[in-house]
Amino acid sequence: MLIFFTEIKHLSEKYWSECDINPDIFGFQIQNGTKWKKGLFENELTDFQDELNIEFLEELKNFYRTMNGLDKKGINVFGSNGTEPNFNSIYYSYPDNLEQIRKNINWIYETNDAKIENA
């Protein structure tokens, strides 16, 4: 599985090195030259899971072992309608986006009227 994510990392970085922002799109796009941040070490992965009180599936662990967010924020050019471009993370990384990750998890539970069960 690590080979799969390594290949995805390589192919996406190659694509991003050659792509340009589409001025007609509304929504966040990956900026030219964006690269994945290095993956997490086992102790960082353990800390990440502990912070969220979640045991990740092995596939997600392999993703985070290979890559951990992007080195550039995504850009929204609002279809070149004159609105000032906006920048935001597209793929979250640990620990940089930990609070946003927590907010998203809580939003999912609240929206689905679910309860968080302690492990």
Legacy VTK file of the C-alpha trace (Angstrom):
# vtk DataFile Version 3.0
C-alpha trace
ASCII
DATASET POLYDATA
POINTS 119 float
0.000 0.000 0.000
2.906 2.369 0.639
3.983 1.852 -2.968
0.527 2.988 -4.108
0.734 6.226 -2.104
4.334 6.799 -3.192
3.200 6.562 -6.816
0.236 8.887 -6.192
2.622 11.360 -4.547
5.029 11.232 -7.487
2.329 11.514 -10.167
0.438 14.345 -8.463
3.597 16.403 -7.902
4.541 15.892 -11.555
1.073 17.057 -12.627
1.168 20.065 -10.293
4.581 21.068 -11.666
3.013 21.449 -15.112
-0.458 22.792 -14.329
-1.768 26.332 -14.238
-4.671 27.834 -12.353
-7.872 27.779 -14.399
-9.193 31.359 -14.195
-12.788 30.247 -14.864
-13.134 27.961 -11.842
-14.807 28.832 -8.564
-13.338 26.818 -5.683
-9.896 25.918 -4.458
-7.251 24.731 -6.893
-3.756 23.377 -6.339
-1.086 25.962 -7.106
1.661 25.303 -9.643
4.731 23.697 -8.088
2.914 22.410 -5.006
4.514 19.419 -3.297
3.394 17.050 -0.575
4.909 17.523 2.869
6.964 14.583 4.096
5.084 11.755 5.738
4.797 11.203 9.458
7.115 9.071 11.558
5.454 6.342 13.630
5.623 8.389 16.841
3.981 11.367 15.072
1.268 9.102 13.673
0.623 7.730 17.164
0.460 11.269 18.582
-1.987 12.290 15.821
-4.310 9.387 16.622
-4.027 10.105 20.350
-4.895 13.784 19.785
-8.108 12.738 18.029
-8.787 9.682 20.164
-9.194 7.709 16.940
-7.432 4.603 15.658
-6.841 5.155 11.941
-7.394 2.383 9.435
-4.135 0.988 8.076
-4.779 2.614 4.683
-5.005 6.064 6.272
-1.876 5.360 8.303
-0.077 4.481 5.070
-1.283 7.717 3.483
0.099 9.741 6.394
3.341 7.728 6.399
3.847 8.832 2.792
2.499 12.388 2.726
1.059 14.868 5.181
-0.655 17.815 3.574
0.701 20.229 0.996
3.483 22.801 1.134
1.246 25.476 -0.458
-2.330 26.442 0.278
-4.985 26.060 -2.388
-6.160 29.169 -4.205
-9.710 30.201 -5.097
-9.729 32.795 -7.888
-13.548 32.994 -7.884
-13.782 32.539 -11.647
-11.774 35.746 -12.152
-14.856 37.774 -11.219
-12.791 40.482 -9.528
-12.985 39.039 -6.019
-9.627 38.957 -4.247
-8.210 35.387 -4.361
-8.601 33.350 -1.191
-6.106 30.789 0.147
-6.870 27.746 2.293
-5.529 24.274 3.026
-6.837 21.631 0.657
-5.260 18.558 2.285
-4.830 18.916 6.016
-1.586 18.083 7.777
-0.654 17.159 11.325
-0.015 19.080 13.502
-0.543 22.254 11.424
-4.279 21.758 10.875
-5.168 19.819 14.021
-7.800 22.291 15.220
-9.534 22.375 11.822
-9.505 18.571 11.693
-11.142 18.477 15.144
-13.768 21.010 14.048
-14.568 18.965 10.932
-14.938 15.746 12.930
-17.222 17.464 15.436
-19.268 18.983 12.606
-19.767 15.518 11.084
-20.983 14.117 14.407
-23.291 17.093 15.031
-24.712 17.103 11.510
-25.492 13.390 11.719
-26.791 13.590 15.283
-24.222 10.970 16.303
-22.452 10.515 19.598
-18.699 10.277 20.008
-17.865 7.024 21.730
-14.669 6.869 23.729
-12.378 4.040 22.740
LINES 1 120
119 0 1 2 3 4 5 6 7 8 9 10 11 12 13 14 15 16 17 18 19 20 21 22 23 24 25 26 27 28 29 30 31 32 33 34 35 36 37 38 39 40 41 42 43 44 45 46 47 48 49 50 51 52 53 54 55 56 57 58 59 60 61 62 63 64 65 66 67 68 69 70 71 72 73 74 75 76 77 78 79 80 81 82 83 84 85 86 87 88 89 90 91 92 93 94 95 96 97 98 99 100 101 102 103 104 105 106 107 108 109 110 111 112 113 114 115 116 117 118
